[in-house]
Amino acid sequence: MLDRLIRMRKDERGFTLIELIMVIVILAILLALALPAYLGTRKKAYLAEAQENLQEMRTSAWLYYVERNTFQGFNGQPAATTANWSFEYGTGDAESITMTATGKDGSPVADATVTLTLYNTGAATLTSSGF
């Protein structure tokens, strides 16, 4: 009985080339399906980081508008810079003010900008570019 098991074990030589190629093809297909979803999730995370800080700046600008009925002269403190973004206020007027997040050099969002424009009605528009 033991001799028979030893002979059977010697006859087994591992995986065939076809089996290995099939495993590689399956892994490539799974990677091709998962990679776009992963990259899209990263983009959303970077965008959410900028939006969160711009919303804080929006609140500050809106409080200024409520007190003075204009955005003109507003020089609030921009949100603190993060590892990926730097923030700044644009020049405000009676109708609107613009806040911008700019991607830092060397970060994954180096060429990206996210702009939030706040209007005197309380409405806001958010645009992004460079992703």
C-alpha positions in Angstrom: 0.0 0.0 0.0 2.8 2.4 0.9 4.7 1.6 -2.2 1.7 2.3 -4.3 1.3 5.8 -2.7 4.9 6.5 -3.2 4.7 5.6 -6.9 1.6 7.8 -7.4 3.3 10.7 -5.7 6.3 10.4 -8.0 4.0 10.4 -11.1 2.6 13.8 -10.1 4.7 16.6 -11.5 2.9 19.7 -10.4 0.9 22.1 -12.5 0.8 22.0 -16.3 1.7 25.1 -18.3 -1.9 25.4 -19.4 -3.1 25.5 -15.8 -0.6 28.2 -14.9 -1.6 30.3 -17.9 -5.3 30.0 -17.0 -4.6 31.2 -13.5 -2.6 34.2 -14.9 -5.5 35.0 -17.3 -8.1 34.9 -14.5 -5.9 37.2 -12.3 -5.5 39.6 -15.2 -9.2 39.8 -15.8 -9.9 40.4 -12.1 -7.3 43.2 -12.1 -8.8 44.8 -15.2 -12.2 44.8 -13.5 -11.0 46.1 -10.1 -8.4 48.8 -11.1 -10.8 51.3 -12.6 -13.1 51.1 -9.5 -10.1 51.6 -7.3 -8.8 54.7 -9.2 -12.3 56.2 -9.2 -12.5 55.8 -5.5 -9.2 57.5 -5.0 -10.4 60.5 -7.1 -13.6 60.8 -5.1 -11.6 60.7 -1.8 -9.3 63.6 -3.0 -12.3 65.6 -4.2 -14.1 65.0 -0.9 -11.0 66.3 1.0 -11.1 69.5 -1.0 -14.9 69.9 -0.7 -14.9 69.5 3.0 -12.4 72.3 3.5 -14.2 74.5 0.9 -17.5 74.0 2.8 -15.8 75.4 6.0 -14.6 78.4 4.0 -18.1 78.8 2.6 -19.7 79.0 6.1 -17.2 81.7 7.1 -17.9 83.8 3.9 -21.7 83.3 4.3 -21.6 84.6 7.9 -19.7 87.7 6.7 -22.4 88.2 4.0 -25.2 87.9 6.5 -23.7 90.6 8.7 -22.7 93.1 5.9 -25.0 92.2 3.0 -21.9 92.0 0.7 -18.9 89.7 0.1 -16.8 92.8 -0.7 -14.0 93.3 1.7 -14.1 89.8 3.0 -10.6 88.6 3.9 -11.3 85.5 6.0 -8.7 82.9 6.9 -8.6 80.2 4.3 -8.8 76.6 5.4 -5.5 75.1 6.6 -3.5 73.5 3.8 -3.5 69.7 3.7 -1.0 67.3 2.3 -2.6 67.5 -1.1 -4.4 70.9 -1.3 -3.8 74.6 -0.6 -6.8 76.9 -0.2 -7.5 80.6 -0.9 -10.4 83.0 -1.2 -10.9 85.0 -4.4 -12.0 88.6 -4.5 -15.6 89.0 -3.4 -18.1 91.5 -4.6 -21.7 92.3 -3.7 -23.0 89.2 -5.7 -20.5 86.4 -5.1 -17.2 85.1 -3.8 -15.0 82.4 -5.1 -12.9 79.9 -3.0 -10.3 77.7 -4.6 -8.5 74.5 -3.7 -5.3 74.0 -5.7 -3.4 70.7 -5.8 0.1 70.9 -4.4 3.1 70.1 -6.5 4.3 66.5 -6.0 0.9 65.4 -4.7 -1.5 63.0 -6.6 -3.7 66.0 -7.4 -0.8 68.4 -8.5 -2.7 69.7 -11.6 -6.2 69.8 -10.2 -8.3 72.6 -8.9 -11.6 72.7 -7.2 -13.6 75.9 -7.1 -16.6 76.8 -5.1 -18.5 80.0 -5.9 -20.9 81.3 -3.3 -23.7 83.6 -4.4 -25.7 86.2 -2.3 -28.7 83.9 -2.6 -27.0 81.2 -0.6 -26.6 79.0 -3.6 -23.2 77.7 -4.6 -21.6 76.0 -7.5 -18.7 73.6 -7.4 -16.4 72.9 -10.3 -13.3 70.8 -10.6 -10.7 70.3 -13.3 -7.4 68.5 -13.8 -8.4 65.1 -12.5 
